[in-house]
């Protein structure tokens, strides 16, 4: 449902007020090490997804499991076991 310019401006004002009224608490703070760990885990998840998509594309292009394993630094069998039955995302 399209929103009017006024609806968007009203929402922006509401968000600005919530931001201005916000008072941080001790529970909001995250240690730097925890933040870095969270970012690293998210980066790993993105990388794994990219690898899965690349392996799927490589297989559709006829590239062998042996070659895929070489590129990933693992055996052909390990590559096939890990990426051979990756569910397709919708």
Backbone as numpy.savetxt, mean C-alpha at the origin, in Angstrom:
# Nx Ny Nz CAx CAy CAz Cx Cy Cz
-23.43 11.63 -5.82 -24.27 12.80 -5.82 -23.38 14.04 -5.82
-23.47 14.87 -6.81 -22.64 16.08 -6.88 -22.96 17.03 -5.73
-21.92 17.68 -5.26 -22.11 18.66 -4.20 -21.95 20.04 -4.78
-22.66 20.95 -4.18 -22.56 22.34 -4.64 -21.28 22.96 -4.08
-20.91 24.07 -4.65 -19.73 24.80 -4.15 -19.95 25.17 -2.69
-21.16 25.57 -2.36 -21.46 25.95 -0.97 -21.30 24.75 -0.03
-21.75 23.56 -0.47 -21.58 22.35 0.35 -20.10 22.10 0.63
-19.29 22.25 -0.39 -17.84 22.03 -0.26 -17.23 23.06 0.69
-17.61 24.32 0.55 -17.10 25.37 1.43 -17.54 25.16 2.87
-18.79 24.73 3.07 -19.28 24.45 4.41 -18.51 23.31 5.06
-18.23 22.30 4.27 -17.46 21.16 4.78 -16.04 21.59 5.13
-15.45 22.42 4.30 -14.10 22.93 4.57 -14.09 23.74 5.85
-15.11 24.56 6.06 -15.21 25.34 7.30 -15.34 24.43 8.52
-16.14 23.39 8.38 -16.31 22.43 9.49 -14.98 21.76 9.83
-14.26 21.33 8.80 -12.96 20.70 9.03 -11.96 21.68 9.65
-11.96 22.92 9.19 -11.06 23.93 9.74 -11.37 24.16 11.21
-12.64 24.21 11.58 -13.02 24.41 12.98 -12.58 23.24 13.82
-12.77 22.03 13.32 -12.33 20.85 14.07 -10.82 20.88 14.27
-10.08 21.31 13.27 -8.63 21.40 13.37 -8.23 22.46 14.40
-8.88 23.61 14.35 -8.56 24.71 15.27 -8.92 24.35 16.71
-9.99 23.59 16.91 -10.45 23.23 18.25 -9.73 22.01 18.82
-8.93 21.35 18.02 -8.27 20.11 18.44 -7.24 20.38 19.52
-7.30 19.59 20.57 -6.31 19.66 21.65 -5.62 18.30 21.72
-4.33 18.25 21.39 -3.64 16.96 21.42 -3.54 16.40 22.84
-3.51 15.08 22.91 -3.33 14.41 24.19 -2.10 13.52 24.10
-1.67 13.03 25.24 -0.49 12.16 25.27 -0.71 10.91 24.44
-1.96 10.45 24.32 -2.26 9.25 23.53 -2.05 9.47 22.03
-2.03 10.73 21.60 -1.86 11.04 20.18 -0.41 10.93 19.72
0.51 10.99 20.67 1.92 10.98 20.30 2.39 9.57 19.96
3.22 9.49 18.95 3.80 8.23 18.52 5.31 8.41 18.51
6.01 7.46 19.10 7.47 7.53 19.12 8.00 7.49 17.69
9.12 8.16 17.48 9.72 8.20 16.15 10.00 6.79 15.64
10.53 5.94 16.50 10.84 4.57 16.09 9.59 3.82 15.65
8.48 4.03 16.35 7.21 3.39 15.98 6.71 3.93 14.65
6.82 5.22 14.45 6.40 5.84 13.19 7.23 5.29 12.03
8.54 5.19 12.22 9.42 4.67 11.17 9.11 3.21 10.87
8.80 2.44 11.90 8.44 1.04 11.71 7.15 0.93 10.90
6.16 1.76 11.24 4.89 1.76 10.51 5.11 2.10 9.04
5.93 3.13 8.79 6.21 3.52 7.39 6.92 2.41 6.64
7.88 1.75 7.30 8.61 0.66 6.65 7.67 -0.51 6.32
6.77 -0.82 7.23 5.81 -1.91 6.99 4.90 -1.58 5.82
4.47 -0.32 5.74 3.61 0.09 4.62 4.39 0.03 3.31
5.65 0.44 3.32 6.48 0.39 2.11 6.67 -1.06 1.67
6.89 -1.96 2.64 7.06 -3.37 2.31 5.79 -3.92 1.67
4.64 -3.57 2.22 3.37 -4.05 1.66 3.18 -3.55 0.23
3.53 -2.27 -0.01 3.42 -1.73 -1.38 4.38 -2.48 -2.32
5.59 -2.73 -1.84 6.57 -3.44 -2.67 6.11 -4.85 -2.99
5.58 -5.55 -1.99 5.08 -6.91 -2.23 3.96 -6.91 -3.26
3.10 -5.92 -3.18 2.00 -5.83 -4.16 2.57 -5.58 -5.56
3.56 -4.70 -5.66 4.17 -4.43 -6.96 4.83 -5.67 -7.52
5.51 -6.42 -6.67 6.15 -7.66 -7.13 5.10 -8.64 -7.61
4.02 -8.81 -6.83 2.96 -9.74 -7.24 2.37 -9.35 -8.59
2.13 -8.06 -8.78 1.58 -7.61 -10.06 2.58 -7.81 -11.19
3.86 -7.58 -10.92 4.89 -7.76 -11.95 5.05 -9.24 -12.30
4.99 -10.10 -11.30 5.08 -11.54 -11.57 3.89 -11.99 -12.40
2.71 -11.52 -12.06 1.51 -11.87 -12.83 1.67 -11.43 -14.29
2.14 -10.21 -14.49 2.34 -9.71 -15.86 3.41 -10.52 -16.58
4.47 -10.87 -15.86 5.54 -11.66 -16.47 5.03 -13.04 -16.89
4.24 -13.66 -16.05 3.70 -14.98 -16.39 2.76 -14.88 -17.60
1.92 -13.83 -17.62 1.03 -13.65 -18.76 1.81 -13.41 -20.04
3.02 -12.86 -19.90 3.88 -12.61 -21.07 4.71 -13.84 -21.44
4.54 -14.92 -20.69 5.23 -16.16 -21.02 6.60 -16.32 -20.40
6.96 -15.49 -19.46 8.26 -15.60 -18.80 8.23 -16.78 -17.84
9.28 -17.57 -17.84 9.32 -18.80 -17.04 9.50 -18.50 -15.55
9.11 -19.49 -14.75 9.32 -19.36 -13.31 10.81 -19.30 -12.99
11.61 -19.99 -13.78 13.07 -19.95 -13.56 13.58 -18.52 -13.70
13.18 -17.84 -14.77 13.63 -16.46 -15.00 13.09 -15.52 -13.92
11.85 -15.72 -13.54 11.26 -14.89 -12.48 12.04 -15.10 -11.18
12.36 -16.35 -10.88 13.15 -16.64 -9.68 14.51 -15.96 -9.71
15.16 -15.99 -10.88 16.45 -15.31 -11.02 16.31 -13.83 -10.69
15.29 -13.19 -11.25 15.08 -11.76 -11.02 14.78 -11.43 -9.56
14.10 -12.36 -8.88 13.75 -12.13 -7.49 14.82 -12.62 -6.52
15.83 -13.31 -7.05 16.90 -13.82 -6.19 16.49 -15.05 -5.39
15.53 -15.82 -5.94 15.07 -17.04 -5.29 14.97 -18.13 -6.35
14.70 -19.34 -5.91 14.58 -20.44 -6.88 13.26 -20.34 -7.64
13.20 -21.04 -8.76 11.97 -21.08 -9.55 10.83 -21.67 -8.71
11.15 -22.72 -7.96 10.13 -23.36 -7.12 9.63 -22.39 -6.05
10.53 -21.66 -5.43 10.12 -20.70 -4.40 9.25 -19.60 -5.01
9.61 -19.12 -6.18 8.82 -18.08 -6.85 7.42 -18.59 -7.16
7.35 -19.81 -7.68 6.05 -20.36 -8.04 5.19 -20.61 -6.79
5.82 -21.10 -5.72 5.07 -21.34 -4.49 4.55 -20.03 -3.90
5.38 -19.00 -3.97 4.99 -17.73 -3.35 4.02 -16.93 -4.19
4.21 -16.92 -5.51 3.42 -16.06 -6.38 2.53 -16.80 -7.37
2.58 -18.11 -7.37 1.84 -18.88 -8.35 0.34 -18.85 -8.19
-0.12 -18.69 -6.97 -1.57 -18.68 -6.77 -2.02 -17.39 -6.10
-1.46 -16.27 -6.56 -1.84 -14.97 -6.03 -3.25 -14.64 -6.48
-4.16 -14.34 -5.55 -5.52 -14.00 -5.96 -5.54 -12.70 -6.76
-6.33 -12.68 -7.78 -6.44 -11.49 -8.64 -7.29 -10.45 -7.93
-6.81 -9.19 -7.91 -7.58 -8.12 -7.30 -8.63 -7.62 -8.28
-9.74 -7.18 -7.73 -10.83 -6.72 -8.58 -10.65 -5.27 -8.97
